[in-house]
Amino acid sequence: MRVAHQSAEKAIKGLLAFHDVDPPKLHDLDRLVQRLPRSEQVGFESLELPELTRWAIEGRYPADIDEATGADATKSIGISQAVLALVRSKLAETNDPPADAPR
């Protein structure tokens, strides 16, 4: 589940870098999203980012949390995939030329 978090974290940090925001050394996905331009934050609020962050941060101290289940892993992978899809769509929108642009 840590890998699911890391892939989401790297995607968000990539989006930050794309917008010339120096990615901070944070692992909290909600806090990373808050550093994006407001218009780019849209869509992330519907994702369960704290769920991924929980496993990444608390997972470093395994005695402090319950053992992860297969359902937890499946959910984490799904959230990560949703983050990656959202970041991809935001980058695609940014790179699409305006409809009235000459070709």
Buried (B, 14 or more C-beta within 10 A) or exposed (E): BBEBBBBBBBBBBEBBEBBEBEBEEBBBBBEBBEBBEEEBEEBBEEBBBEBBBBBBBEBEEEEEEEEBEEEBBEBBBBBBEBBBEBBEEBBEEEEEEEEEEEE
